[in-house]
Amino acid sequence: MTKFLVFNCLTALLFIRSVSFAQTESFEEQVKNLAKNIKGTVGVTVMKVEEKQHFSWNGDKHFPMQSVFKFPIAMAVLHEIDSGNCSLDKMIHVAKEDMYKTYSPLRDKYPEGNIDVSIRDLLVYMVSLSDNNACDILLEKVVSVSKTETFLRKLGIKGIQIKASEKEMGKDWNVQYTNWTQPVEMGRLLEIVFREKALSKSSNTFLLKIMTETPTGLKRIKGLLPEGTSLAHKTGTSSTNSEGITAAVNDVGIVTLPNGKHLIICIFIMNANERAEGIEPTIAAIAKAAFDWGMK
């Protein structure tokens, strides 16, 4: 065997060995390494639902939810419907003063207000489109932050706190931190929905439908997943302050895997020295690593 051939064989063996190590890197090691991309705090909870396997990284820390809190609020509204206190088709009168200047496709469509909107449509605006006005209208006229918390406590969820509306969060940077979750508890809440343990079948189906139809956050959990992967999810995003800190860039949801099984993924990034667009690739990479782990 010539020296050239021996060299090539050794090079090939080293390449195969390096690839083998990359392929055998544990999911935990991948998350740990990806988290290093962020100058902030990363929280991850992933659950293989059918196998009842669970992974968590900073899962017990308190992360500001931002619009992720619209998911438990939607659950509380649907619980009111299941309890017979209202219906999806009940019309809610929305006056001009009910809609303040914020991110709101509802306000963009009806800038003068003075309209009647069904609870069904308000839920679509709030969950699918992450509409802040729709959220606060539902909090004022159907449930409240205290009712939502009471509902969560009855489900045994203690690691999610909701104290402020969207309008209140918008007035003071620090208020957003009063609406917090532990990633592990958000994972539990998603599992409760998946297993239909909190709402009627029709309410559960409706909630998952509007979570699946959301067009927000396409570069987050869904960013690197195979095309056509079904994801029922809710995003949350804060502004970036004058010091360049983004308080929250989040995405949580239920992924349907190609094998028909399901994966719950909750990714929260807090107090990062980066804007949302710079954070999203890390969320996508963690979600892809979770997807690959889920397929094993």
N, C-alpha and C positions, 0 to 999 in steps of 0.2 A: 504493500500500500504506500503510495507516495505521500510526502509530507503535506502536499497541497490537499490531497483527499482526506488525510487525517484531520487537518485543520478544519475543513468544511464539515466533517462529521461531528467534531466537537462543537463547532458553532451551532449546528442544527440541534444537537442535544441540549445545549444551553438555552436555545430559543424555545424548544419544546418544554423544558423545565420551567422557564419563566412564565410561559402561557399557562402551564398547569397550576402554578402558584396563584396566578390571577384568577383562574377559574374556581379555585378552591378557597379563595378569600371569603371569610364568613360574612353574613349579612351585617352583623354587628360591626365588624371591621370596616365594611363599606360605609355604613352610616357614620361611624366615627371619623373616617377620612374625609367624607363629603362635608361633614359639619365644620371641618377646618377651613372650608372656603368662606365661611361666614364670620364676620367680626360682630358677633352677637350670640344669642342663646338659641339653640335648636332643640325642639322637642318632637319626638316621634313615637307614635304607637301604631303597631300593625298587628292585625289578628287574622289568622287563618280560621275562618268562621266554622267550617264543617269539622276541622281537626281540633278546634279549640286550642290552637297554639297561639302564643302571645309573645310579642317583642316590644320592648319599650326603652327609649333613651330620653332621659330627663322627663319621664312620664308623670312624675308627681309635682313638678314645678308649676307655678301659676303663670299662664300666658294670657295676655289680653286677646279677646276673641275678635273684636271688631264685628264685621257682619256675619261671622259664623254664629253669633248669638241669635240670628234670625231663624236658624234651624230649630232650637228648642222653643222659641216663641211660636213658630208655626205648629209645633206639636201641641203646645198649650191651647192655641186657638182651635185646633181640630179636636182636642179633648172637650172643649166647651160645646162643640157641635155634637160630638158623640154623647154628651150628657144631656142633650136636648135643650140647651140654653139658646141656641141659634142654629142657623143652617148655612150651608155654602152659598145658597141663593139669596140670603138676606141682604138687602141693600143698605149701604151705609152712606149717609149724606156727608159729602166732603165740601166744606166751605173754603173760600180763598185763604182765610187765615189758618186753615188746617195744614196748608202747604207752604213751608218755608224754603228759602234758597239753599239747596243741597243737591247731592246726586239723586235725581228723581225723574225717571222716564214718565211717571204719572203726571208730575208737574209740567214737564216739557210738553206733554200732549194736551193738558188742560190747565194752562197758566192762570186762568181766571177762576178756577175751582167751580163751586156751585154745581156739583155733579153728584149723581148717585152711583156708587160702585159696589158690586157684590163682594162679599167676603171671599168668594172663590177668586175673583180677579185681583183683589188686594193681596191674597196669598201668592198668586203667580207673580205679581209685581215685586213683592217682598223677597221671595225665595229665588225664583228664576232670574229676575233682573236686579236683585239686591237693592231695591228701591227704599231709600231712607224714609220718605214721607209715608209710604204704605205701611212701613214698620211701625212708625209712631202713631198712625191712625188706628191700627189694630191694637196697639198697646193702650191707647186712650179709650177706645170704644168697644173692645171685645174682651181683652185680657189686660193685665198690667204686669209690671216687672215683679211685683210681690206675688201675684197669682201664678206667674210662670215659675218662680222659685218654689212655691208651695207644691206645684205639680211635679217638679223635678224631685223634691224631697220625698214625695209619696212613691216615686219610682225607685227610691233608694240611692239617688244620685246626689252626693254631697260635695263633689269636687267641681261643681260649676256654680258660679255666682253671677247673678244678673241684678244690677242695681240702678242702671241708667238707661235712658232712651238714646236714640241717635242724636236728637237735638241737644241733649245734655252733654253727650260726648263731644259734640262739635264745638261747644262753648269753652271747654277747658281740656287741655292736653292730658292732664293727670286723671281725668274722670274715666277715660277708656280702660284704665287698669283696674277699675272696680268691676268691670265685666270680664271675669277671667274663667279659665278652665284649666284643669289638669288634662293633658292628652289622654291618659288612661281612662278618665271618666267620660270624655267625649267619645272614645272608642266604645265604652259600655253603652252609652246612649244610642249610638248608631246600631249596636248589636240588638238593643231592645226593639228598635224599629224593624230591623231585618227579621227578627223572630216574632214580630207582631204581638208584642207583650204589653203595649201601652194603649194602642188605638184600635178602632174597629178596622176590619179588613178594607173597607172602602176608603176610610181616611188614610190608612197606611199606604194603600195603592196610589192615592192622589198625591201624597207627600213625596213618595219616591219618584213619581212621574215628573213633578215640577222640579225636583232636584236633578233629575237626569236631563231635563231640557234646558238647564241653565247654560247660557253662552259665556259666562265669566270664567276667568282663570284657565283658559285653554292651554297655557304654557306651564301650568303647575303640575298637579298629579297626572293629568292626561297628556302632558307634553311629549313624553318619550314612549308612551304605551303604544302597542300595535294599533294601527288604524281600525276603527270600528269597535274598540273596546268600550263596553257600557260602564258608565260611571255616574252614580247618583251622589252629588256632592254640594258643598257650600263653601264658598271662599270668604275671606275677610282681609281687608287691607286698610292700614292707617295712612295718614299723610306722613311726610318727612319734615321734621322740624328745622329750625334755623341752624342747628348744630349738625345737621346731616344725619340724624337718627330716625329710622323708620321703626315705629313701635311694634307693628304687627304685619306680617305677610303670611297668610294661613290658607290651608285647604284641607278639608276633611270629607271623606266619602266612602262609598261601598263600590268596589270593583267586581264585575263579573268576569271571571277568568275564562279562557278558551275551553277549559275542561268542565265548565259548568259550575265550578265551586266559586266561593266568594272570599274577598279580601277586604278588610276594613283598614283604611289608611288615614291617619291623622298626622299632619305635619304643621307645626307651629314654629315661626321664627320671630324672635322678639329682640327689640332694641338693637337692630343691625345698623352698622355704619355704611348703608347702601340703600339705594332706592329699590322699589319693588321689582322693576325690570331686571335688575342685577341679581336679585335673590331667587327669582323664579327658576332659573336653570338648576340650582341646587335642589329645589323642591322636586323638579322633574326627575333628576338623577336619583334621588332617594326613593321616589315612587317606582322608578323602573327597577331598582335593586329589590324593592319590596315585591314587585310583580314577579321577578325571577325567583325570589325566595318562595313565593306563594305557589309557583308552578312545580316546586320540587316535591 
